[in-house]
Amino acid sequence: MGTDTPATSDPAAFQAGPSELRRWRQYLANERAEASVYLALAERRSGEEREILLALAEAERRHEKHWRVMLGDDAGTSVKADIRTRGLGFLARSFGSIFVLALAQRAESRSPYADDPHATAAMAADERIHEEVVRGLAARGRKRLSGTFRAAVFGANDGLVSNLALVLGISASGVPNSVVLFTGVAGLLAGALSMGAGEYVSVRSQRELLEASAPDPGARTVLPDLDVNANELALVYRARGMAESQATARAARVIAGIHAKESAPATGPIDRADDHEAIGTGIGAALSSFCFFASGALIPVLPYLLGLQGLIAVIVSVVLVGIALSITGAVVGLLSGAPPLRRALRQLAIGFGAAAVTYALGLLFGTTLG
């Protein structure tokens, strides 16, 4: 990868100005903080993930050493890491979750070293690679929670948007406050039950389709009896997309190995471990969708439960839902490595757009019926 310390890293080689010294001190503080983030995450991991995080911490220490050499006697009083890095460290020490890895991925992508002449090319390359390493670690966590998380996000968002639209539409028609409240509660229950049932059927159906495509583990027991010349095991590999020549060669090696041992292996070559983690379970998705839809759908109803009426209730409901939509959008953006503000604004635009349409229809029908 090259050396981490360039020829210009000798402090005597040039005269550093006050702005450069401040910038280097900030880099030094940030590298220390980033190393502590990876160490904190490593404490909550085991096996390969722990080793990867410890290696990332060691790389940040190398960068820290570079800036200490650059500063020399001008290191002065230690400064604090920037607020983003400090916040990341707090989350890593407190939670150590996929959420922190997603934030760390974004932090690595903002490295200024590529444009700083006093950082080495190796350091800039390190930061780019660190982003990919953290992306890979975060992807493991995303895969583990994606099924339930998808149901949770969709459930909360649907509850917020659908019940806000329902409540505003009914409220705009001029019906009594009790009717609006009853309609909102009915919409909450009906929507939550529908979402839960729909998620269960959807996830179960998807898992059943995948299970139907998985190889039969019992098929490995007949491998020693296959005709070496016909070698129909090659058809299995061809059916899975392998070229004929490759399939034939692989099947021949497998059969030869099995006959050499005179028994079928404990785990045969036609076994394939299908991973359903990204889908989740039907019960988990259903419960998650039900609970999050209900919690989301409750928010537009809260002002009416508290006794507010008319325009005041509408305004409070819209504000509360706007805050909730912004939070869900930002969380999705952070976990996916996308800009959280953009995702929050997108959620707001979609939710308020749907609510505005139903509110306008409510006003129209209220005027017509009146």
Disulfide bonds with the S-S distance in Angstrom:
none
